[in-house]
């Protein structure tokens, strides 16, 4: 019987694939991830900076618009002053504080001045008004949900900013006849006594005219001492 020679078949071993033997791919992935994180942080920071300046600009604009020398609700518009000057029914007034005080306070003052362009005489008069609103007797009042400030239980004071567009033509409401304001310029002061008698005080004193707004306000301030 013939011998059958069997060839030995050697098992060919496949070469083992060493994954990322040098760590290059892993380092590359880490670097790419780090780069993406850096870009994301930069993007967030950029958006935050832009938002900050946008919000700051908007808030700053609002603050500038509302930034007044006196309490905002103590400002009145020329239309209401015209109604007072024409001795209309106080119920026609739109300003709740002015309406309330004219009905029940002995003395109500309305001070005309420029918020942005003060005159030579204005600062002295406005300084006295500042002192009036620093008095201990100053009190917050409320009428139909509208809050405003008064000087005392008998004295109230409001303001007209002539720079406001709605107050255009403010000169025409100021009386400059005998015994009234020397000139229709700021600072000007209207005194309403018992809701009836009207007296105007201008920037300075002149013959046959009332004293200046500064002098009248100073007299008022001294009356509290």
Secondary structure, 3 states (H helix, E strand, C coil): CCCCCCCCCCCCCCCCCCCCCCCHHHHHHHHHHHHHHHHHHHHHHHHHHHHHHHHHHHHHHHHHHHCCCCCHHHECCHHHHHHHHCCCCHHHCCCHHHHHHHHHCCEEEEEEECCCCCCCCHHHHHHHHHHHCCCCCCEEEEECCEEEEECCCCEEEEEEECCCHHHCCHHHHCCCCCCCCCCCCCCEEEEEECCCEEEEECCCCCCCCCCCHHHHHHHHHHCCC
